[in-house]
């Protein structure tokens, strides 16, 4: 298990845990995690890393969508790499 933010371009992984997520409530970090879930980043989903270069947001493929998320949020999403 590793943070999503450490995947290389082209790697696929399954989301196994979103740390700090205890239901959607008011507060900045909880709102970000709830927003991630609204975008389709849920436990059990398979993602593919499209861009993880530089200092800006990372780009993921989830289902047929492309999603950009911040690195801080990506480090709270734990994944299991697919072989």
Buried (B, 14 or more C-beta within 10 A) or exposed (E): EBBBBBBEEEBBBEBEEBEEBEEEEEEEEBEBBBEBBEBBBEEEBBBBBBEBEEEEBBBBBBEEEEBEBEBEBBBBBBBEEEE
